[in-house]
């Protein structure tokens, strides 16, 4: 997933599924998962947010935050990709 010119390393789909499950099982009622590319580490990571208001205050799609870039946002329960 996400392999391309801007992100030279592919995200393993099983890791993506693990992140979704971790977000759902968290005692904090997260609704969304952000997939982030860390340029310094050359790896992907996940972050979770509780609601749409928090989502819009945290991430601007495709904008670098230090060495990190938010590349996708997913609803944890429907697993659909969210446009922000």
Secondary structure, 3 states (H helix, E strand, C coil): CCCCCCCCCCCCHHHHHHHHHHHHHCCCCCCEEEEEEECCCCEEEEEEECCHHHHHHHCCCCCEECCEEEEEEEECCCCCECCC
